[in-house]
Amino acid sequence: LGLGIVPIINENDAVSANLGYTDDDVFSDNDSLAGLCARTFGAEVLLLLTDVDGVYDSSPKENPDAKLLPLYQDTTQISIGQKSSQGRGGMASKIDAALSAVEPGSTCVACVVASGSNLNCIRAVLGSSPKYGTP
């Protein structure tokens, strides 16, 4: 980031045949790959983009009263809804990748799940006063 570069990780056919990573020998989704890359390459922050504003206490698509969480911890109780038809991982995958990226010993100290449809999201999350997503 100090060089003005934001790496973007995307799982596709070129990388999905990584034997041994999952039971069926493929990356399960972009989130898992991004979490693995964050740990492997010493990233300080992992930003996972999604089709909602962040992590909610329940699915905002299924529950109009769902609340956006200001912070998620591994002890946080949430209800995860159905994943979207446009992806393979869903929110559960994002949470698993986030927890994996920030495990003890990792240089990654934060993971933020935020909306990919907000063009200012990356700048805001990585800026001094983030107002988007769930860290």
N, CA, C and O of each residue as an XYZ file, in Angstrom:
540
protein
N       0.821     -1.199      0.000
C       0.000      0.000      0.000
C       0.863      1.260      0.000
O       0.482      2.290     -0.556
N       2.010      1.161      0.622
C       2.924      2.296      0.644
C       3.359      2.713     -0.749
O       3.741      3.863     -0.963
N       3.306      1.796     -1.690
C       3.653      2.088     -3.079
C       2.449      2.520     -3.899
O       2.565      2.770     -5.099
N       1.277      2.609     -3.244
C       0.063      2.974     -3.956
C      -0.552      1.817     -4.721
O      -1.294      2.026     -5.681
N      -0.246      0.591     -4.298
C      -0.748     -0.601     -4.977
C      -1.660     -1.374     -4.039
O      -1.305     -1.630     -2.889
N      -2.844     -1.749     -4.537
C      -3.765     -2.603     -3.790
C      -3.882     -3.908     -4.564
O      -4.507     -3.945     -5.624
N      -3.277     -4.996     -4.038
C      -3.392     -6.271     -4.755
C      -4.825     -6.785     -4.733
O      -5.513     -6.676     -3.718
N      -5.268     -7.340     -5.841
C      -6.614     -7.913     -5.936
C      -6.450     -9.396     -6.225
O      -5.793     -9.780     -7.191
N      -7.056    -10.231     -5.375
C      -6.941    -11.682     -5.511
C      -8.257    -12.222     -6.051
O      -9.327    -11.898     -5.535
N      -8.176    -13.047     -7.094
C      -9.375    -13.638     -7.673
C      -9.095    -15.090     -8.036
O      -8.211    -15.376     -8.843
N      -9.844    -15.995     -7.443
C      -9.719    -17.428     -7.755
C     -10.365    -17.675     -9.108
O     -11.464    -17.196     -9.386
N      -9.670    -18.425     -9.937
C     -10.241    -18.806    -11.229
C      -9.611    -20.131    -11.656
O      -8.897    -20.752    -10.868
N      -9.856    -20.562    -12.855
C      -9.351    -21.864    -13.303
C      -7.836    -21.970    -13.253
O      -7.302    -23.067    -13.093
N      -7.133    -20.850    -13.387
C      -5.672    -20.895    -13.402
C      -5.093    -21.296    -12.045
O      -4.000    -21.859    -11.984
N      -5.810    -21.012    -10.961
C      -5.275    -21.313     -9.627
C      -6.115    -22.317     -8.855
O      -5.729    -22.710     -7.754
N      -7.243    -22.744     -9.393
C      -8.151    -23.568     -8.612
C      -7.748    -25.031     -8.511
O      -8.439    -25.805     -7.849
N      -6.669    -25.427     -9.136
C      -6.246    -26.829     -9.053
C      -5.101    -27.007     -8.055
O      -4.218    -27.836     -8.277
N      -5.103    -26.252     -6.976
C      -4.069    -26.361     -5.957
C      -4.323    -27.604     -5.106
O      -5.125    -27.565     -4.173
N      -3.659    -28.678     -5.418
C      -3.889    -29.951     -4.749
C      -3.622    -29.866     -3.257
O      -2.614    -29.310     -2.820
N      -4.536    -30.421     -2.487
C      -4.348    -30.511     -1.054
C      -4.914    -29.376     -0.231
O      -4.923    -29.461      0.997
N      -5.388    -28.315     -0.865
C      -5.901    -27.184     -0.091
C      -7.270    -27.472      0.512
O      -7.542    -27.092      1.651
N      -8.119    -28.132     -0.236
C      -9.431    -28.531      0.266
C      -9.616    -30.021      0.013
O      -8.812    -30.643     -0.681
N     -10.674    -30.591      0.575
C     -10.928    -32.021      0.413
C     -11.010    -32.440     -1.046
O     -10.567    -33.529     -1.410
N     -11.578    -31.576     -1.882
C     -11.708    -31.939     -3.296
C     -10.604    -31.319     -4.153
O     -10.738    -31.227     -5.373
N      -9.513    -30.893     -3.510
C      -8.308    -30.413     -4.178
C      -8.480    -29.138     -5.000
O      -7.767    -28.946     -5.985
N      -9.399    -28.272     -4.620
C      -9.507    -26.962     -5.266
C      -9.699    -25.898     -4.193
O     -10.149    -26.200     -3.087
N      -9.363    -24.671     -4.514
C      -9.716    -23.579     -3.612
C     -11.226    -23.535     -3.562
O     -11.892    -23.747     -4.576
N     -11.758    -23.270     -2.420
C     -13.211    -23.272     -2.324
C     -13.813    -21.969     -2.833
O     -14.953    -21.966     -3.297
N     -13.083    -20.871     -2.760
C     -13.639    -19.581     -3.149
C     -12.565    -18.507     -3.081
O     -11.448    -18.756     -2.627
N     -12.915    -17.308     -3.537
C     -11.991    -16.171     -3.503
C     -11.580    -15.805     -2.084
O     -10.431    -15.433     -1.849
N     -12.499    -15.906     -1.147
C     -12.213    -15.503      0.225
C     -11.109    -16.353      0.834
O     -10.189    -15.827      1.460
N     -11.199    -17.665      0.651
C     -10.170    -18.568      1.175
C      -8.813    -18.268      0.558
O      -7.796    -18.245      1.252
N      -8.802    -18.039     -0.740
C      -7.556    -17.721     -1.428
C      -6.991    -16.390     -0.920
O      -5.786    -16.276     -0.699
N      -7.838    -15.401     -0.735
C      -7.376    -14.098     -0.247
C      -6.816    -14.220      1.171
O      -5.793    -13.612      1.486
N      -7.479    -14.999      2.028
C      -6.977    -15.204      3.386
C      -5.622    -15.881      3.384
O      -4.728    -15.490      4.134
N      -5.464    -16.901      2.541
C      -4.194    -17.599      2.411
C      -3.102    -16.649      1.917
O      -1.986    -16.662      2.436
N      -3.420    -15.830      0.923
C      -2.448    -14.869      0.395
C      -2.076    -13.815      1.437
O      -0.913    -13.425      1.540
N      -3.053    -13.359      2.202
C      -2.776    -12.355      3.239
C      -1.758    -12.890      4.234
O      -0.820    -12.185      4.604
N      -1.938    -14.130      4.670
C      -0.984    -14.742      5.610
C       0.366    -14.989      4.945
O       1.410    -14.673      5.515
N       0.343    -15.549      3.751
C       1.571    -15.944      3.071
C       2.445    -14.755      2.697
O       3.668    -14.815      2.824
N       1.821    -13.676      2.238
C       2.583    -12.526      1.761
C       2.758    -11.430      2.807
O       3.287    -10.363      2.496
N       2.327    -11.673      4.026
C       2.549    -10.715      5.106
C       1.716     -9.449      5.016
O       2.175     -8.372      5.397
N       0.500     -9.572      4.516
C      -0.375     -8.391      4.438
C      -0.722     -7.902      5.844
O      -0.816     -8.701      6.776
N      -0.908     -6.616      5.993
C      -1.310     -6.051      7.271
C      -2.824     -6.031      7.415
O      -3.356     -6.170      8.516
N      -3.516     -5.855      6.285
C      -4.975     -5.749      6.285
C      -5.522     -6.570      5.120
O      -4.952     -6.581      4.029
N      -6.634     -7.256      5.369
C      -7.337     -7.979      4.308
C      -8.718     -7.357      4.161
O      -9.454     -7.239      5.141
N      -9.068     -6.966      2.963
C     -10.380     -6.393      2.671
C     -11.126     -7.377      1.780
O     -10.706     -7.653      0.657
N     -12.240     -7.904      2.292
C     -13.076     -8.833      1.530
C     -14.329     -8.087      1.092
O     -15.079     -7.577      1.925
N     -14.550     -8.026     -0.199
C     -15.699     -7.293     -0.725
C     -16.863     -8.238     -0.973
O     -16.676     -9.398     -1.340
N     -18.074     -7.720     -0.765
C     -19.277     -8.528     -0.876
C     -20.420     -7.688     -1.426
O     -20.222     -6.526     -1.781
N     -21.613     -8.266     -1.500
C     -22.769     -7.561     -2.054
C     -23.641     -6.912     -0.983
O     -24.704     -6.376     -1.294
N     -23.204     -6.954      0.274
C     -23.887     -6.245      1.364
C     -22.862     -5.342      2.044
O     -21.680     -5.386      1.703
N     -23.299     -4.526      3.001
C     -22.419     -3.520      3.597
C     -21.384     -4.066      4.574
O     -20.455     -3.348      4.943
N     -21.522     -5.308      4.996
C     -20.585     -5.897      5.957
C     -21.207     -7.136      6.561
O     -22.057     -7.774      5.939
N     -20.788     -7.487      7.779
C     -21.333     -8.647      8.469
C     -22.526     -8.186      9.315
O     -22.422     -7.235     10.090
N     -23.643     -8.867      9.154
C     -24.866     -8.556      9.887
C     -25.133     -9.643     10.927
O     -24.575    -10.737     10.851
N     -25.979     -9.333     11.884
C     -26.353    -10.343     12.885
C     -27.242    -11.429     12.296
O     -27.341    -12.524     12.849
N     -27.887    -11.127     11.174
C     -28.653    -12.096     10.392
C     -28.686    -11.571      8.965
O     -28.295    -10.431      8.717
N     -29.142    -12.379      8.034
C     -29.112    -11.980      6.629
C     -30.031    -10.788      6.366
O     -31.233    -10.873      6.615
N     -29.483     -9.675      5.865
C     -30.333     -8.521      5.545
C     -31.275     -8.797      4.373
O     -32.265     -8.087      4.195
N     -30.976     -9.813      3.583
C     -31.847    -10.177      2.465
C     -33.047    -10.978      2.949
O     -34.095    -10.994      2.303
N     -32.886    -11.644      4.092
C     -33.960    -12.461      4.643
C     -34.638    -11.808      5.849
O     -35.762    -12.171      6.196
N     -33.967    -10.853      6.485
C     -34.492    -10.207      7.679
C     -34.331     -8.697      7.554
O     -33.212     -8.194      7.655
N     -35.421     -7.959      7.336
C     -35.320     -6.505      7.177
C     -34.833     -5.786      8.434
O     -34.424     -4.627      8.364
N     -34.873     -6.466      9.587
C     -34.402     -5.863     10.842
C     -32.950     -6.241     11.167
O     -32.472     -5.949     12.263
N     -32.255     -6.876     10.241
C     -30.860     -7.271     10.475
C     -30.019     -6.035     10.774
O     -30.225     -4.969     10.193
N     -29.070     -6.197     11.689
C     -28.215     -5.082     12.109
C     -26.778     -5.316     11.643
O     -26.217     -6.397     11.820
N     -26.193     -4.268     11.040
C     -24.794     -4.314     10.632
C     -23.928     -4.302     11.888
O     -24.094     -3.437     12.748
N     -23.017     -5.246     11.996
C     -22.152     -5.324     13.169
C     -20.983     -4.352     13.029
O     -20.339     -4.314     11.981
N     -20.700     -3.568     14.065
C     -19.560     -2.657     14.005
C     -18.233     -3.408     14.137
O     -17.194     -2.920     13.693
N     -18.271     -4.610     14.753
C     -17.076     -5.431     14.942
C     -17.503     -6.890     15.048
O     -18.492     -7.208     15.709
N     -16.759     -7.769     14.400
C     -17.028     -9.204     14.513
C     -15.854     -9.847     15.232
O     -14.697     -9.578     14.910
N     -16.155    -10.699     16.207
C     -15.137    -11.499     16.881
C     -15.570    -12.945     16.781
O     -16.738    -13.226     16.513
N     -14.637    -13.875     16.993
C     -14.994    -15.278     16.810
C     -16.027    -15.770     17.816
O     -16.537    -16.881     17.671
N     -16.346    -14.976     18.826
C     -17.390    -15.337     19.784
C     -18.735    -14.697     19.450
O     -19.728    -14.953     20.132
N     -18.776    -13.866     18.405
C     -20.005    -13.191     18.002
C     -21.019    -14.208     17.481
O     -20.687    -15.064     16.661
N     -22.252    -14.106     17.962
C     -23.325    -14.998     17.518
C     -24.090    -14.333     16.377
O     -24.640    -13.244     16.540
N     -24.120    -14.996     15.222
C     -24.868    -14.480     14.081
C     -25.607    -15.622     13.404
O     -25.320    -16.796     13.636
N     -26.558    -15.255     12.569
C     -27.281    -16.224     11.756
C     -26.937    -15.925     10.300
O     -27.235    -14.842      9.797
N     -26.313    -16.879      9.630
C     -25.877    -16.659      8.252
C     -26.946    -17.171      7.293
O     -27.411    -18.305      7.406
N     -27.322    -16.321      6.356
C     -28.347    -16.688      5.383
C     -27.770    -17.456      4.210
O     -26.616    -17.884      4.239
N     -28.571    -17.622      3.195
C     -28.157    -18.314      1.976
C     -27.129    -17.462      1.231
O     -27.223    -16.235      1.225
N     -26.148    -18.116      0.602
C     -25.175    -17.360     -0.183
C     -25.829    -16.890     -1.480
O     -26.809    -17.474     -1.942
N     -25.281    -15.846     -2.048
C     -25.858    -15.291     -3.271
C     -25.619    -16.234     -4.442
O     -24.737    -17.092     -4.393
N     -26.389    -16.072     -5.464
C     -26.253    -16.910     -6.657
C     -25.019    -16.529     -7.467
O     -24.637    -17.255     -8.385
N     -24.388    -15.397     -7.140
C     -23.248    -14.915     -7.916
C     -21.908    -15.391     -7.373
O     -20.878    -15.140     -7.999
N     -21.886    -16.074     -6.225
C     -20.613    -16.506     -5.661
C     -20.697    -17.911     -5.119
O     -21.769    -18.515     -5.070
N     -19.538    -18.430     -4.707
C     -19.512    -19.783     -4.162
C     -19.356    -19.806     -2.653
O     -19.733    -20.791     -2.019
N     -18.817    -18.758     -2.062
C     -18.462    -18.817     -0.658
C     -19.521    -18.329      0.305
O     -19.829    -19.018      1.278
N     -20.076    -17.178      0.066
C     -21.034    -16.593      0.984
C     -20.369    -15.980      2.204
O     -19.143    -15.955      2.305
N     -21.183    -15.485      3.132
C     -20.674    -14.800      4.312
C     -19.889    -15.745      5.224
O     -18.910    -15.329      5.843
N     -20.301    -16.995      5.314
C     -19.565    -17.954      6.157
C     -18.124    -18.085      5.670
O     -17.196    -18.165      6.475
N     -17.943    -18.107      4.365
C     -16.605    -18.198      3.789
C     -15.784    -16.962      4.114
O     -14.594    -17.066      4.413
N     -16.409    -15.796      4.058
C     -15.706    -14.557      4.376
C     -15.260    -14.550      5.830
O     -14.132    -14.162      6.136
N     -16.139    -14.978      6.722
C     -15.795    -15.009      8.143
C     -14.664    -16.008      8.394
O     -13.726    -15.704      9.131
N     -14.742    -17.183      7.796
C     -13.672    -18.175      7.949
C     -12.343    -17.633      7.429
O     -11.309    -17.801      8.074
N     -12.366    -16.985      6.269
C     -11.143    -16.427      5.688
C     -10.587    -15.313      6.565
O      -9.374    -15.215      6.752
N     -11.468    -14.474      7.102
C     -11.029    -13.378      7.959
C     -10.363    -13.912      9.222
O      -9.288    -13.447      9.600
N     -10.991    -14.882      9.873
C     -10.416    -15.455     11.090
C      -9.096    -16.147     10.801
O      -8.168    -16.091     11.608
N      -9.013    -16.800      9.650
C      -7.779    -17.471      9.257
C      -6.666    -16.459      9.002
O      -5.519    -16.686      9.386
N      -7.000    -15.349      8.358
C      -5.998    -14.340      8.006
C      -5.376    -13.687      9.239
O      -4.202    -13.318      9.211
N      -6.132    -13.542     10.303
C      -5.637    -12.830     11.495
C      -5.255    -13.764     12.638
O      -5.138    -13.321     13.781
N      -5.056    -15.067     12.345
C      -4.685    -15.994     13.413
C      -3.366    -15.568     14.054
O      -2.568    -14.864     13.435
N      -3.140    -15.996     15.288
C      -1.883    -15.659     15.968
C      -0.670    -16.028     15.110
O      -0.624    -17.095     14.497
N       0.294    -15.131     15.082
C       1.493    -15.336     14.282
C       1.434    -14.679     12.923
O       2.460    -14.552     12.254
N       0.248    -14.256     12.498
C       0.092    -13.598     11.207
C       0.402    -12.107     11.339
O       0.145    -11.501     12.379
N       0.952    -11.528     10.281
C       1.170    -10.083     10.278
C      -0.117     -9.334      9.947
O      -0.189     -8.115     10.107
N      -1.121    -10.053      9.492
C      -2.412     -9.447      9.160
C      -3.145     -9.167     10.477
O      -3.536    -10.092     11.189
N      -3.321     -7.899     10.784
C      -3.916     -7.525     12.062
C      -5.396     -7.187     11.959
O      -6.070     -7.035     12.977
N      -5.907     -7.069     10.737
C      -7.316     -6.726     10.580
C      -7.844     -7.253      9.259
O      -7.128     -7.328      8.261
N      -9.112     -7.614      9.284
C      -9.821     -7.984      8.066
C     -11.152     -7.252      8.098
O     -11.843     -7.245      9.116
N     -11.504     -6.642      6.985
C     -12.755     -5.900      6.889
C     -13.595     -6.516      5.777
O     -13.107     -6.757      4.673
N     -14.867     -6.765      6.086
C     -15.824     -7.237      5.099
C     -16.713     -6.042      4.765
O     -17.375     -5.496      5.648
N     -16.731     -5.635      3.504
C     -17.462     -4.431      3.126
C     -18.047     -4.573      1.719
O     -17.719     -5.507      0.987
N     -18.903     -3.643      1.363
C     -19.571     -3.660      0.070
C     -18.604     -3.357     -1.069
O     -17.846     -2.388     -1.016
N     -18.643     -4.198     -2.095
C     -17.821     -3.967     -3.274
C     -18.459     -3.005     -4.257
O     -17.829     -2.622     -5.242
N     -19.702     -2.608     -4.005
C     -20.377     -1.705     -4.942
C     -20.143     -0.236     -4.600
O     -20.562      0.640     -5.357
N     -19.492      0.052     -3.489
C     -19.189      1.427     -3.111
C     -17.781      1.757     -3.596
O     -16.804      1.208     -3.086
N     -17.673      2.636     -4.561
C     -16.381      2.939     -5.168
C     -15.374      3.547     -4.197
O     -14.170      3.459     -4.438
N     -15.827      4.156     -3.118
C     -14.922      4.763     -2.147
C     -14.571      3.823     -0.999
O     -13.860      4.211     -0.072
N     -15.059      2.605     -1.058
C     -14.907      1.669      0.046
C     -13.447      1.376      0.393
O     -13.081      1.426      1.567
N     -12.618      1.076     -0.580
C     -11.233      0.719     -0.301
C     -10.506      1.877      0.369
O      -9.819      1.674      1.370
N     -10.643      3.073     -0.157
C     -10.002      4.241      0.457
C     -10.512      4.480      1.877
O      -9.731      4.763      2.785
N     -11.817      4.366      2.058
C     -12.398      4.635      3.375
C     -11.961      3.600      4.403
O     -11.620      3.956      5.531
N     -11.966      2.335      4.030
C     -11.592      1.276      4.974
C     -10.127      1.384      5.357
O      -9.788      1.186      6.524
N      -9.264      1.687      4.431
C      -7.843      1.752      4.705
C      -7.392      3.121      5.181
O      -6.217      3.313      5.494
N      -8.315      4.078      5.238
C      -8.002      5.412      5.719
C      -7.995      5.489      7.230
O      -8.104      4.471      7.913
N      -7.867      6.681      7.745
C      -7.725      6.868      9.189
C      -9.044      6.761      9.939
O      -9.037      6.490     11.140
N     -10.166      6.962      9.278
C     -11.450      6.857      9.990
C     -12.439      6.052      9.162
O     -13.320      6.623      8.519
N     -12.302      4.717      9.173
C     -13.192      3.889      8.364
C     -14.647      4.020      8.797
O     -14.957      4.034      9.988
N     -15.525      4.114      7.813
C     -16.960      4.193      8.104
C     -17.747      3.185      7.301
O     -18.972      3.268      7.212
N     -17.047      2.237      6.717
C     -17.684      1.234      5.900
C     -17.346     -0.160      6.426
O     -16.264     -0.373      6.973
N     -18.260     -1.097      6.264
C     -17.967     -2.486      6.533
C     -17.900     -2.874      7.993
O     -18.226     -2.084      8.879
N     -17.469     -4.116      8.233
C     -17.325     -4.657      9.575
C     -15.901     -5.134      9.768
O     -15.471     -6.078      9.104
N     -15.153     -4.490     10.677
C     -13.787     -4.950     10.945
C     -13.797     -6.141     11.870
O     -12.737     -6.668     12.210
